[in-house]
Amino acid sequence: MENATPIDKVLQRAIVLEEESASMYRTAAAAVKNAPIRARLEEMALQEDGHKRTLENVRAGNIRWAIRRAKAEPVPDLRLSDHLEAKPLDANADYQAVLLVAARREKAAHDFYVAMAEMVDDQLTRDVFQMLASEELRHKYEVEKTYEEIVYQAF
């Protein structure tokens, strides 16, 4: 990747982050004893695989289309997990713990891309970072909606 453009480098880093997330979910799935939680972790790993494929397609195709689409589809932030403590996942992790770790991980990725967008001068590179931030916020929203539907319903 010696001759890679800055945007290509950004997308490659994003792909690595998706791979790391998928790996973390698979490792946690292998460790938990609860079958429904294990299934949800495996599903989350597959979603991260899908995010990786999307990024690879963006890298290979029309980046400007992806940026326009991200700008046209604003994502709400439920902020459910922002003030809750996420503990490391272990073999006894419950569904709430899994969802909190996932939401916090998506928030960290979102915050990373927002910070990177603020650091660059090139508008296209900034737009790519903002697109990636939007995607991570979308992932966080999906996890928090699940949290709201499953965990809050228990109260």
Secondary structure, DSSP 8 states (H G I E B T S, - for coil): -TT--HHHHHHHHHHHHHHHHHHHHHHHHHH---HHHHHHHHHHHHHHHHHHHHHHHHHHS-HHHHHHHHHHS------SSTTS------TT--HHHHHHHHHHHHHHHHHHHHHHHHH---HHHHHHHHHHHHHHHHHHHHHHHHHHHHTGGG-
